[in-house]
Amino acid sequence: MTHHDVYIAHLSKDKKLRNIIASPLSELPVKKNIALKLIGSIMSQQLSVKVAEVIYKRFLQLYGGKEPGAQQILDTPPETLRAIGLSNAKVSYVHNVARFVVEEKLTDAKLRKMEDADILAYLTQIKGVGRWTVEMLLMFYLGREDVFAMDDLGLQQAMNKLYKLDPSDKKAYREKLQTLSGRWAPYRTHACRYLWMWKDTK
């Protein structure tokens, strides 16, 4: 059995989810320069994809079009970062991440060795880095297969529709999300990806 067969068979035990599972998903990549991915993710928050891309391009142009290291970012004056279109808050968050990376001597290798829960606890210490940002990093940059991004709006909307959930009672709703996603372990990331895809084709 291929790895695709394994997680599809497991997720198909959930009858509702089985109905939306289409073809096998693309492989989850493990990418390099994770600190920069974290910074890019912070820059793009609350922006349209188009605007985010423009700002990120301007950001790279500050460093001659190459990916900067954390120290280089730290050495970039706040007004330079503001001039490419970042808000004051984002400029300070970007510097927070860069400072954390330098002080902690944070490398890709160090993150790869850590468990999901430890990475969450470790990176959310940084002011400006929320749980959702780290969950996206775990899924799409560290290739972790068992992450459930509970606070992702798109995911909630898909689950509300598929499982006919009522989000009005916050506490009961979160417990329900937890219970449902618990059944998908250890392949919760793939379940999320199917739900996102299904929502986008609806």
KOLKE-579346 format. One line per 5 residues: number of its first residue (from 1); their letters; for each residue x negated, y, z of N, C-alpha, C. Coordinates in steps of 0.1 Angstrom, whole numbers. Example, Ala and Ser with C-alpha at 12.3 -4.5 7.8 and 13.67 -1.06 7.14 Angstrom:
BEGIN
1 = as = -132 -57 78 -123 -45 78 -132 -33 78 ~ -128 -22 71 -137 -11 71 -129 0 79
***
This chain:
BEGIN
1 = mthhd = -8 -12 0 0 0 0 -9 13 0 ~ -5 22 -8 -12 35 -8 -8 43 4 ~ -15 53 7 -12 62 18 2 68 16 ~ 5 72 4 18 77 0 29 68 4 ~ 27 55 1 38 45 4 40 44 19
6 = vyiah = 29 45 26 30 43 41 39 55 47 ~ 35 67 44 43 78 50 57 79 44 ~ 59 75 31 73 76 26 81 65 32 ~ 76 53 34 83 42 41 87 46 55 ~ 78 53 62 80 57 76 91 68 76
11 = lskdk = 90 78 68 99 89 68 113 85 63 ~ 113 74 55 126 70 49 135 63 60 ~ 129 60 71 138 54 82 148 64 87 ~ 145 77 84 154 88 87 163 89 75 ~ 176 84 76 185 83 65 187 97 58
16 = klrni = 188 107 66 191 120 60 178 125 52 ~ 167 123 58 155 127 51 152 119 39 ~ 156 106 40 154 97 28 160 103 15 ~ 172 109 17 179 115 5 171 126 -2 ~ 162 132 5 155 144 -1 141 140 -5
21 = iaspl = 136 128 -1 123 124 -5 122 121 -19 ~ 114 129 -26 113 127 -41 99 119 -43 ~ 91 125 -52 79 118 -55 69 120 -44 ~ 58 112 -44 47 114 -34 42 128 -35 ~ 37 133 -24 32 147 -23 17 147 -27
26 = selpv = 13 159 -30 -1 161 -33 -9 158 -20 ~ -22 155 -22 -31 152 -10 -32 165 -2 ~ -33 164 11 -36 176 19 -51 178 19 ~ -55 190 14 -69 193 13 -75 196 27 ~ -88 194 28 -96 199 39 -105 210 33
31 = kknia = -103 222 37 -110 233 30 -121 239 39 ~ -129 247 32 -141 253 39 -138 267 44 ~ -147 272 52 -146 286 57 -132 289 63 ~ -129 281 73 -116 281 80 -113 294 87 ~ -124 300 92 -123 313 99 -117 324 90
36 = lklig = -122 324 77 -118 333 67 -103 331 63 ~ -99 318 63 -85 314 60 -76 320 71 ~ -81 320 83 -73 325 94 -71 340 92 ~ -82 347 89 -81 361 86 -72 365 75 ~ -73 357 64 -64 359 52 -50 357 56
41 = simsq = -47 347 64 -34 344 69 -28 356 77 ~ -36 362 86 -32 373 94 -29 385 84 ~ -37 387 75 -35 399 65 -22 397 58 ~ -18 385 55 -7 383 46 7 383 54 ~ 6 383 67 19 383 75 28 395 72
46 = qlsvk = 41 392 71 51 402 68 49 409 54 ~ 42 403 45 40 409 32 45 400 22 ~ 49 405 10 53 396 -1 40 390 -6 ~ 41 378 -12 29 371 -18 21 380 -27 ~ 28 388 -35 22 397 -45 13 407 -38
51 = vaevi = 19 414 -28 11 425 -21 0 418 -13 ~ 2 407 -7 -8 400 1 -20 397 -8 ~ -17 392 -20 -28 389 -30 -36 401 -33 ~ -30 412 -36 -36 425 -39 -46 429 -28 ~ -41 428 -16 -49 433 -4 -61 423 -2
56 = ykrfl = -58 410 -4 -69 401 -2 -80 403 -12 ~ -76 406 -24 -85 409 -35 -94 421 -32 ~ -87 431 -27 -94 444 -23 -104 441 -12 ~ -100 432 -3 -108 428 9 -121 421 4 ~ -120 412 -6 -132 405 -11 -141 415 -19
61 = qlygg = -134 425 -25 -142 434 -33 -152 443 -24 ~ -148 444 -11 -156 451 -1 -170 444 0 ~ -170 431 -3 -182 422 -1 -187 417 -14 ~ -185 425 -25 -190 422 -38 -183 410 -44 ~ -170 408 -40 -162 397 -45 -165 383 -39
66 = kepga = -174 383 -30 -178 370 -23 -171 369 -10 ~ -170 356 -5 -164 354 8 -173 359 19 ~ -169 368 27 -177 373 38 -178 364 50 ~ -189 365 57 -191 358 70 -184 366 81 ~ -182 360 92 -176 367 103 -183 380 108
71 = qqild = -197 379 108 -205 390 113 -203 402 103 ~ -203 399 90 -201 410 80 -187 417 82 ~ -177 409 85 -164 414 87 -164 423 100 ~ -171 419 110 -172 426 122 -179 439 120 ~ -189 439 111 -197 451 108 -189 461 99
76 = tppet = -178 457 94 -170 466 85 -162 475 93 ~ -164 489 92 -156 498 100 -141 497 98 ~ -134 499 109 -119 498 109 -113 507 97 ~ -119 519 95 -113 528 85 -114 522 71 ~ -125 514 69 -127 508 56 -116 497 54
81 = lraig = -113 490 64 -102 480 63 -89 486 62 ~ -87 497 69 -74 504 67 -72 510 53 ~ -83 513 47 -83 519 33 -78 509 23 ~ -79 496 25 -75 486 15 -60 483 17 ~ -54 489 27 -39 487 29 -35 479 41
86 = lsnak = -44 477 51 -41 470 63 -36 480 74 ~ -26 475 81 -21 484 92 -31 484 104 ~ -30 493 113 -39 494 124 -39 481 132 ~ -27 475 134 -26 463 142 -34 452 135 ~ -32 451 122 -39 440 115 -54 442 115
91 = vsyvh = -58 454 114 -73 457 114 -79 452 127 ~ -72 454 138 -77 450 151 -76 434 152 ~ -66 428 146 -65 414 147 -76 407 139 ~ -79 413 127 -89 408 118 -103 408 126 ~ -105 420 132 -118 421 140 -118 411 152
96 = nvarf = -106 409 158 -105 400 169 -110 386 165 ~ -105 381 153 -108 368 148 -123 367 145 ~ -128 377 138 -142 377 135 -151 377 147 ~ -147 385 158 -155 385 170 -155 372 177 ~ -143 366 177 -141 352 183 -150 342 176
101 = vveek = -150 343 163 -159 333 155 -173 335 158 ~ -178 347 159 -192 350 162 -195 346 176 ~ -187 350 186 -190 347 200 -190 332 203 ~ -180 325 197 -178 311 200 -187 302 190 ~ -194 309 181 -202 302 171 -193 291 165
106 = ltdak = -181 296 160 -171 287 155 -174 283 141 ~ -175 270 139 -178 264 125 -167 255 121 ~ -166 253 108 -156 243 103 -158 229 110 ~ -171 226 111 -174 212 117 -168 211 131 ~ -170 222 139 -165 222 152 -149 220 153
111 = lrkme = -142 227 144 -128 226 143 -124 212 138 ~ -131 206 129 -127 193 123 -128 182 134 ~ -136 184 144 -138 174 154 -127 175 165 ~ -120 186 165 -110 188 176 -96 183 173 ~ -89 179 183 -75 174 182 -66 186 179
116 = dadil = -55 183 173 -45 194 169 -41 203 181 ~ -38 197 192 -33 204 204 -44 213 209 ~ -56 208 208 -68 216 213 -70 228 204 ~ -69 226 191 -71 237 181 -60 248 184 ~ -48 243 186 -37 253 189 -40 261 201
121 = ayltq = -44 255 212 -47 262 224 -59 271 222 ~ -69 267 215 -81 274 213 -79 287 205 ~ -73 285 194 -71 296 184 -61 306 188 ~ -50 302 195 -40 311 199 -44 320 211 ~ -56 318 216 -62 327 226 -65 341 220
126 = ikgvg = -67 340 206 -71 353 199 -59 361 198 ~ -60 374 202 -48 383 201 -45 385 186 ~ -33 383 182 -29 384 168 -28 371 161 ~ -32 360 167 -31 347 161 -20 339 169 ~ -9 337 162 3 330 168 3 315 164
131 = rwtve = 12 308 171 13 294 169 15 290 154 ~ 24 297 148 28 293 134 15 294 125 ~ 7 305 127 -5 307 119 -14 295 120 ~ -16 290 132 -25 279 135 -19 266 129 ~ -6 265 130 1 252 124 -1 252 109
136 = mllmf = 0 263 103 -2 263 88 -17 260 85 ~ -26 265 93 -40 262 91 -43 247 93 ~ -37 241 103 -38 227 106 -33 219 94 ~ -22 223 89 -16 215 78 -24 217 65 ~ -26 229 61 -30 232 47 -45 234 46
141 = ylgre = -52 236 57 -67 238 56 -75 227 63 ~ -68 221 73 -75 210 80 -70 196 77 ~ -59 196 68 -54 184 63 -48 175 74 ~ -42 181 85 -36 173 96 -22 169 92 ~ -19 156 94 -7 150 89 5 150 99
146 = dvfam = 2 154 111 13 153 121 16 166 128 ~ 19 176 120 22 189 126 36 193 122 ~ 44 198 132 57 202 130 58 217 134 ~ 60 226 124 61 240 126 75 245 131 ~ 78 243 143 91 245 148 97 259 145
151 = ddlgl = 88 269 146 94 282 144 94 287 130 ~ 91 279 120 91 283 107 106 284 102 ~ 109 296 97 123 299 94 128 290 82 ~ 120 288 72 124 280 61 127 266 65 ~ 119 261 74 121 247 79 133 246 87
156 = qqamn = 136 256 95 148 256 103 160 256 94 ~ 160 265 84 171 266 75 174 253 68 ~ 163 246 64 165 233 57 171 223 66 ~ 166 223 79 171 213 88 185 216 93 ~ 189 228 94 202 232 97 212 226 87
161 = klykl = 208 227 74 216 223 63 217 208 62 ~ 205 201 63 204 187 62 211 179 73 ~ 209 184 85 214 177 97 226 184 103 ~ 231 194 96 243 202 101 241 206 116 ~ 230 214 118 227 218 132 233 232 134
166 = dpsdk = 236 234 147 241 247 151 230 254 159 ~ 224 265 154 213 271 161 218 281 172 ~ 231 282 175 236 293 184 231 291 198 ~ 230 279 203 225 276 216 210 273 215 ~ 202 284 217 187 283 215 181 271 221
171 = kayre = 183 268 234 176 258 241 180 244 235 ~ 193 242 234 198 229 229 193 227 214 ~ 192 238 207 188 237 193 173 233 192 ~ 165 239 200 150 236 200 148 221 204 ~ 156 217 214 155 203 218 159 193 207
176 = klqtl = 169 197 199 174 189 188 163 188 177 ~ 156 200 174 145 200 165 134 191 169 ~ 131 192 182 121 183 188 124 169 186 ~ 136 165 189 140 151 189 140 146 174 ~ 145 154 165 146 149 151 131 148 146
181 = sgrwa = 123 158 148 109 157 143 101 146 150 ~ 104 143 162 97 133 169 98 119 162 ~ 109 117 155 110 104 147 101 104 135 ~ 96 115 131 88 115 119 73 113 122 ~ 69 114 135 55 112 139 51 98 134
186 = pyrth = 39 96 130 27 105 129 26 112 116 ~ 37 115 109 36 121 96 45 133 95 ~ 46 141 106 55 153 106 52 163 95 ~ 39 165 92 35 175 82 42 171 69 ~ 42 159 65 48 155 52 63 157 52
191 = acryl = 69 154 63 83 157 65 86 172 63 ~ 78 180 69 79 195 67 78 199 52 ~ 68 193 46 66 196 31 78 192 23 ~ 84 180 26 96 176 18 108 186 21 ~ 109 190 33 120 199 37 118 213 30
196 = wmwkd = 106 218 30 103 230 23 107 229 8 ~ 102 218 2 104 216 -12 119 215 -16 ~ 126 208 -7 141 206 -9 148 220 -8 ~ 144 228 2 150 241 4 148 250 -9 ~ 136 249 -14 132 257 -26 140 253 -39
201 = tk = 144 241 -39 151 236 -52 166 238 -50 ~ 171 241 -38 185 242 -36 191 254 -42
***
